[in-house]
Amino acid sequence: MSQLHWEDFTPGRAFEHGPRRLPRDEMIAFAAEFDPQPMHLDEAAARETMLGGLAASGWYVCCILMRMCVDAFLGQSASMGAPGVDEVKLLRPVRPDDELMFRATVLETRASKSRPDMGLVRFEFVMSDMQGRQAVVLITSLMIGRRQKGDAA
């Protein structure tokens, strides 16, 4: 299997994965363990919140995003991790049994100034429902190994 390196990521290139269904029992189990708020656990209590019904924890949706990212391309890349996440926007509630699509678009790339064996790739990750409505937008840079060592800038 060929592995994706920094040189393979060019601005505009996109990777997609999905759909993936988010089962009610999985959403509630995650919330019970990691984000036990009423809007994520109990339908009746959730109806009384601004979300108007049971909704997935944003952290759960971000975990699903990460899994879909690995399945779409990251698992076949020379990934070296990430220095952090720049932005996460939760744009609409994700409901039990929703199906989401994942799309990663390369925004820009740059060679590392201090590590000639890697470069950075800035991405926009988007999770959308089957009607194309965005649920989550995440902006991050990933550190990706280079096929050939470049000159440190």
DRENPA-3360 file (N, C-alpha, C; in nm, 2 decimals, always signed):
BEGIN
1 = MSQLHWED = +0.08/-0.12/+0.00/+0.00/+0.00/+0.00/+0.09/+0.12/+0.00 ~ +0.06/+0.22/-0.09/+0.14/+0.34/-0.09/+0.09/+0.43/+0.03 ~ +0.19/+0.50/+0.08/+0.17/+0.58/+0.19/+0.17/+0.73/+0.15 ~ +0.08/+0.81/+0.20/+0.07/+0.95/+0.16/+0.17/+1.02/+0.25 ~ +0.25/+1.11/+0.18/+0.35/+1.19/+0.25/+0.31/+1.34/+0.22 ~ +0.38/+1.43/+0.29/+0.36/+1.57/+0.28/+0.35/+1.62/+0.14 ~ +0.43/+1.57/+0.05/+0.43/+1.61/-0.09/+0.30/+1.58/-0.16 ~ +0.22/+1.48/-0.11/+0.10/+1.44/-0.17/-0.02/+1.53/-0.14;
9 = FTPGRAFE = +0.00/+1.62/-0.04/-0.11/+1.70/+0.00/-0.09/+1.84/-0.06 ~ -0.18/+1.87/-0.15/-0.18/+2.00/-0.22/-0.31/+2.08/-0.19 ~ -0.30/+2.21/-0.19/-0.42/+2.29/-0.16/-0.53/+2.25/-0.25 ~ -0.65/+2.23/-0.19/-0.77/+2.19/-0.27/-0.80/+2.05/-0.27 ~ -0.69/+1.96/-0.25/-0.72/+1.82/-0.24/-0.81/+1.78/-0.13 ~ -0.90/+1.69/-0.16/-1.00/+1.66/-0.06/-1.01/+1.51/-0.04 ~ -1.05/+1.46/+0.07/-1.07/+1.33/+0.11/-1.21/+1.31/+0.17 ~ -1.28/+1.21/+0.14/-1.41/+1.19/+0.19/-1.43/+1.05/+0.25;
17 = HGPRRLPR = -1.52/+1.04/+0.34/-1.55/+0.91/+0.40/-1.70/+0.92/+0.46 ~ -1.76/+0.80/+0.45/-1.90/+0.79/+0.51/-2.00/+0.75/+0.40 ~ -2.12/+0.74/+0.44/-2.17/+0.80/+0.57/-2.15/+0.70/+0.68 ~ -2.16/+0.76/+0.80/-2.16/+0.68/+0.93/-2.28/+0.72/+1.01 ~ -2.35/+0.61/+1.05/-2.47/+0.63/+1.14/-2.42/+0.65/+1.28 ~ -2.48/+0.74/+1.36/-2.45/+0.76/+1.50/-2.56/+0.70/+1.58 ~ -2.55/+0.58/+1.62/-2.66/+0.51/+1.70/-2.69/+0.57/+1.83 ~ -2.82/+0.58/+1.86/-2.87/+0.64/+1.99/-2.79/+0.58/+2.11;
25 = DEMIAFAA = -2.78/+0.44/+2.11/-2.72/+0.38/+2.23/-2.58/+0.42/+2.25 ~ -2.50/+0.43/+2.14/-2.36/+0.47/+2.14/-2.35/+0.61/+2.18 ~ -2.44/+0.70/+2.13/-2.43/+0.84/+2.17/-2.46/+0.86/+2.32 ~ -2.56/+0.79/+2.37/-2.59/+0.80/+2.51/-2.48/+0.74/+2.60 ~ -2.43/+0.63/+2.56/-2.32/+0.56/+2.64/-2.20/+0.66/+2.65 ~ -2.16/+0.72/+2.54/-2.05/+0.82/+2.54/-2.08/+0.93/+2.64 ~ -2.20/+0.99/+2.62/-2.24/+1.10/+2.71/-2.24/+1.06/+2.86 ~ -2.29/+0.94/+2.89/-2.30/+0.89/+3.03/-2.16/+0.89/+3.08;
33 = EFDPQPMH = -2.06/+0.85/+3.00/-1.92/+0.83/+3.05/-1.85/+0.96/+3.05 ~ -1.87/+1.05/+2.95/-1.78/+1.16/+2.93/-1.84/+1.30/+2.93 ~ -1.97/+1.31/+2.91/-2.04/+1.44/+2.90/-2.18/+1.43/+2.95 ~ -2.20/+1.39/+3.08/-2.33/+1.36/+3.13/-2.42/+1.48/+3.15 ~ -2.46/+1.55/+3.05/-2.56/+1.66/+3.05/-2.69/+1.61/+3.00 ~ -2.80/+1.67/+3.06/-2.94/+1.62/+3.02/-2.96/+1.62/+2.87 ~ -2.91/+1.72/+2.80/-2.94/+1.72/+2.65/-2.88/+1.60/+2.57 ~ -2.79/+1.53/+2.64/-2.72/+1.42/+2.58/-2.77/+1.28/+2.63;
41 = LDEAAARE = -2.85/+1.29/+2.74/-2.88/+1.16/+2.81/-3.03/+1.13/+2.81 ~ -3.12/+1.23/+2.82/-3.26/+1.20/+2.85/-3.34/+1.28/+2.75 ~ -3.43/+1.21/+2.67/-3.51/+1.27/+2.57/-3.60/+1.38/+2.63 ~ -3.67/+1.35/+2.74/-3.76/+1.44/+2.80/-3.69/+1.57/+2.85 ~ -3.58/+1.55/+2.92/-3.50/+1.66/+2.97/-3.45/+1.74/+2.86 ~ -3.40/+1.67/+2.75/-3.34/+1.74/+2.64/-3.44/+1.83/+2.57 ~ -3.57/+1.79/+2.56/-3.68/+1.87/+2.50/-3.69/+2.01/+2.57 ~ -3.65/+2.02/+2.69/-3.66/+2.14/+2.77/-3.54/+2.23/+2.75;
49 = TMLGGLAA = -3.44/+2.19/+2.68/-3.31/+2.26/+2.66/-3.33/+2.34/+2.53 ~ -3.23/+2.43/+2.50/-3.23/+2.51/+2.38/-3.21/+2.42/+2.25 ~ -3.17/+2.29/+2.27/-3.15/+2.20/+2.16/-3.29/+2.14/+2.12 ~ -3.38/+2.14/+2.21/-3.52/+2.09/+2.17/-3.53/+1.94/+2.16 ~ -3.43/+1.87/+2.20/-3.44/+1.72/+2.19/-3.30/+1.66/+2.21 ~ -3.30/+1.53/+2.22/-3.18/+1.46/+2.24/-3.07/+1.49/+2.13 ~ -2.95/+1.53/+2.17/-2.85/+1.56/+2.08/-2.71/+1.50/+2.12 ~ -2.63/+1.46/+2.03/-2.50/+1.41/+2.06/-2.41/+1.51/+2.12;
57 = SGWYVCCI = -2.33/+1.47/+2.21/-2.22/+1.55/+2.27/-2.13/+1.60/+2.15 ~ -2.09/+1.72/+2.15/-2.00/+1.77/+2.05/-1.87/+1.69/+2.06 ~ -1.83/+1.65/+2.18/-1.70/+1.57/+2.19/-1.72/+1.43/+2.13 ~ -1.84/+1.37/+2.14/-1.86/+1.25/+2.07/-1.85/+1.26/+1.92 ~ -1.91/+1.37/+1.87/-1.91/+1.39/+1.72/-1.76/+1.42/+1.68 ~ -1.69/+1.49/+1.76/-1.54/+1.51/+1.72/-1.47/+1.38/+1.72 ~ -1.50/+1.29/+1.82/-1.44/+1.16/+1.82/-1.47/+1.08/+1.69 ~ -1.60/+1.09/+1.65/-1.64/+1.02/+1.52/-1.57/+1.08/+1.40;
65 = LMRMCVDA = -1.55/+1.22/+1.40/-1.48/+1.29/+1.30/-1.34/+1.23/+1.29 ~ -1.27/+1.21/+1.41/-1.13/+1.16/+1.41/-1.13/+1.02/+1.35 ~ -1.22/+0.94/+1.38/-1.22/+0.80/+1.33/-1.24/+0.81/+1.18 ~ -1.33/+0.89/+1.13/-1.35/+0.90/+0.99/-1.23/+0.96/+0.91 ~ -1.16/+1.05/+0.98/-1.04/+1.10/+0.92/-0.94/+1.00/+0.90 ~ -0.92/+0.91/+1.01/-0.82/+0.80/+1.00/-0.86/+0.71/+0.88 ~ -0.99/+0.68/+0.88/-1.04/+0.58/+0.77/-1.03/+0.64/+0.63 ~ -1.04/+0.77/+0.62/-1.04/+0.84/+0.49/-0.90/+0.85/+0.43;
73 = FLGQSASM = -0.80/+0.89/+0.52/-0.67/+0.91/+0.46/-0.56/+0.90/+0.57 ~ -0.59/+0.94/+0.69/-0.48/+0.96/+0.79/-0.41/+0.82/+0.82 ~ -0.49/+0.72/+0.82/-0.43/+0.58/+0.85/-0.34/+0.54/+0.74 ~ -0.34/+0.60/+0.62/-0.25/+0.56/+0.51/-0.15/+0.67/+0.49 ~ -0.13/+0.75/+0.59/-0.03/+0.86/+0.57/+0.08/+0.85/+0.67 ~ +0.18/+0.93/+0.64/+0.30/+0.94/+0.73/+0.27/+1.04/+0.84 ~ +0.16/+1.03/+0.90/+0.12/+1.12/+1.01/+0.21/+1.12/+1.12 ~ +0.24/+1.24/+1.17/+0.33/+1.25/+1.29/+0.25/+1.32/+1.40;
81 = GAPGVDEV = +0.12/+1.33/+1.39/+0.04/+1.39/+1.50/+0.00/+1.54/+1.46 ~ -0.04/+1.61/+1.56/-0.09/+1.75/+1.53/-0.04/+1.83/+1.65 ~ -0.01/+1.96/+1.62/+0.03/+2.05/+1.73/-0.09/+2.11/+1.80 ~ -0.21/+2.08/+1.76/-0.33/+2.13/+1.83/-0.44/+2.15/+1.72 ~ -0.55/+2.20/+1.77/-0.67/+2.23/+1.69/-0.69/+2.38/+1.70 ~ -0.71/+2.44/+1.58/-0.73/+2.59/+1.58/-0.87/+2.63/+1.61 ~ -0.96/+2.55/+1.56/-1.10/+2.60/+1.56/-1.20/+2.48/+1.55 ~ -1.30/+2.48/+1.64/-1.41/+2.38/+1.62/-1.54/+2.45/+1.63;
89 = KLLRPVRP = -1.63/+2.43/+1.53/-1.76/+2.50/+1.53/-1.86/+2.38/+1.53 ~ -1.95/+2.39/+1.63/-2.06/+2.29/+1.63/-2.18/+2.37/+1.58 ~ -2.22/+2.35/+1.45/-2.32/+2.43/+1.38/-2.46/+2.39/+1.40 ~ -2.49/+2.26/+1.42/-2.62/+2.21/+1.44/-2.62/+2.09/+1.52 ~ -2.73/+2.06/+1.59/-2.73/+1.94/+1.67/-2.73/+1.81/+1.59 ~ -2.66/+1.71/+1.63/-2.66/+1.58/+1.57/-2.75/+1.50/+1.65 ~ -2.85/+1.44/+1.59/-2.95/+1.36/+1.65/-2.93/+1.21/+1.65 ~ -2.99/+1.13/+1.74/-2.97/+0.99/+1.73/-3.00/+0.93/+1.60;
97 = DDELMFRA = -2.92/+0.84/+1.55/-2.93/+0.77/+1.42/-2.91/+0.86/+1.30 ~ -2.86/+0.99/+1.32/-2.82/+1.07/+1.20/-2.71/+0.99/+1.13 ~ -2.70/+1.02/+1.00/-2.58/+0.97/+0.92/-2.50/+1.09/+0.88 ~ -2.37/+1.08/+0.90/-2.29/+1.19/+0.87/-2.18/+1.15/+0.77 ~ -2.14/+1.25/+0.69/-2.03/+1.24/+0.59/-1.92/+1.32/+0.64 ~ -1.80/+1.28/+0.61/-1.67/+1.35/+0.65/-1.60/+1.39/+0.52 ~ -1.55/+1.52/+0.52/-1.47/+1.57/+0.41/-1.36/+1.65/+0.47 ~ -1.24/+1.62/+0.43/-1.12/+1.69/+0.47/-1.06/+1.76/+0.34;
105 = TVLETRAS = -1.04/+1.89/+0.35/-0.99/+1.97/+0.24/-0.86/+2.03/+0.28 ~ -0.76/+2.02/+0.20/-0.63/+2.08/+0.23/-0.64/+2.23/+0.20 ~ -0.61/+2.31/+0.30/-0.61/+2.46/+0.28/-0.48/+2.51/+0.24 ~ -0.37/+2.46/+0.31/-0.24/+2.51/+0.27/-0.13/+2.41/+0.33 ~ -0.01/+2.42/+0.28/+0.10/+2.33/+0.32/+0.22/+2.42/+0.34 ~ +0.31/+2.38/+0.43/+0.43/+2.44/+0.45/+0.54/+2.35/+0.50 ~ +0.66/+2.36/+0.46/+0.77/+2.28/+0.51/+0.80/+2.32/+0.65 ~ +0.84/+2.23/+0.74/+0.88/+2.27/+0.87/+1.01/+2.35/+0.86;
113 = KSRPDMGL = +1.02/+2.45/+0.94/+1.14/+2.53/+0.95/+1.25/+2.46/+1.03 ~ +1.21/+2.38/+1.13/+1.31/+2.31/+1.22/+1.33/+2.17/+1.19 ~ +1.23/+2.10/+1.12/+1.24/+1.96/+1.10/+1.23/+1.92/+0.95 ~ +1.34/+1.90/+0.89/+1.34/+1.88/+0.74/+1.27/+1.75/+0.70 ~ +1.24/+1.66/+0.80/+1.18/+1.54/+0.77/+1.02/+1.55/+0.77 ~ +0.97/+1.67/+0.79/+0.82/+1.68/+0.80/+0.78/+1.81/+0.74 ~ +0.65/+1.82/+0.72/+0.58/+1.94/+0.68/+0.45/+1.95/+0.75 ~ +0.39/+2.07/+0.74/+0.26/+2.09/+0.81/+0.15/+2.10/+0.70;
121 = VRFEFVMS = +0.04/+2.04/+0.72/-0.07/+2.05/+0.63/-0.19/+2.11/+0.71 ~ -0.24/+2.22/+0.67/-0.36/+2.28/+0.73/-0.49/+2.23/+0.66 ~ -0.58/+2.18/+0.74/-0.70/+2.12/+0.69/-0.83/+2.19/+0.74 ~ -0.93/+2.18/+0.66/-1.07/+2.20/+0.71/-1.14/+2.07/+0.70 ~ -1.18/+2.02/+0.82/-1.26/+1.90/+0.83/-1.41/+1.94/+0.85 ~ -1.50/+1.88/+0.77/-1.64/+1.91/+0.78/-1.72/+1.78/+0.80 ~ -1.81/+1.78/+0.89/-1.91/+1.67/+0.91/-2.04/+1.73/+0.86 ~ -2.11/+1.66/+0.77/-2.24/+1.71/+0.72/-2.34/+1.59/+0.73;
129 = DMQGRQAV = -2.46/+1.63/+0.74/-2.57/+1.53/+0.74/-2.60/+1.49/+0.59 ~ -2.69/+1.40/+0.57/-2.72/+1.35/+0.44/-2.79/+1.45/+0.35 ~ -2.84/+1.57/+0.41/-2.89/+1.67/+0.33/-2.79/+1.78/+0.29 ~ -2.66/+1.75/+0.33/-2.55/+1.84/+0.30/-2.54/+1.96/+0.40 ~ -2.61/+1.95/+0.51/-2.61/+2.06/+0.61/-2.49/+2.03/+0.70 ~ -2.40/+2.13/+0.72/-2.28/+2.12/+0.80/-2.32/+2.11/+0.95 ~ -2.26/+2.01/+1.02/-2.29/+1.99/+1.16/-2.16/+2.04/+1.24 ~ -2.04/+2.01/+1.19/-1.92/+2.04/+1.26/-1.82/+2.09/+1.15;
137 = VLITSLMI = -1.75/+2.19/+1.19/-1.63/+2.24/+1.11/-1.51/+2.25/+1.20 ~ -1.40/+2.18/+1.16/-1.28/+2.18/+1.25/-1.17/+2.22/+1.16 ~ -1.09/+2.32/+1.21/-0.97/+2.36/+1.14/-0.85/+2.32/+1.22 ~ -0.75/+2.25/+1.16/-0.63/+2.20/+1.23/-0.52/+2.19/+1.13 ~ -0.40/+2.18/+1.18/-0.28/+2.14/+1.10/-0.23/+2.01/+1.15 ~ -0.19/+1.93/+1.06/-0.13/+1.80/+1.09/+0.02/+1.80/+1.04 ~ +0.10/+1.73/+1.12/+0.24/+1.71/+1.09/+0.25/+1.58/+1.01 ~ +0.30/+1.59/+0.89/+0.31/+1.48/+0.80/+0.46/+1.46/+0.75;
145 = GRRQKGDA = +0.50/+1.33/+0.76/+0.64/+1.30/+0.72/+0.66/+1.33/+0.57 ~ +0.78/+1.38/+0.54/+0.81/+1.40/+0.40/+0.87/+1.28/+0.33 ~ +0.85/+1.26/+0.21/+0.91/+1.15/+0.13/+1.06/+1.16/+0.13 ~ +1.10/+1.28/+0.10/+1.25/+1.31/+0.10/+1.27/+1.43/+0.19 ~ +1.38/+1.42/+0.27/+1.41/+1.54/+0.36/+1.43/+1.66/+0.27 ~ +1.37/+1.77/+0.31/+1.39/+1.90/+0.25/+1.49/+1.98/+0.32 ~ +1.52/+2.09/+0.28/+1.61/+2.19/+0.34/+1.53/+2.26/+0.45 ~ +1.59/+2.26/+0.57/+1.52/+2.34/+0.68/+1.53/+2.49/+0.64;
153 = A = +1.42/+2.55/+0.65/+1.42/+2.70/+0.61/+1.47/+2.79/+0.72;
% end
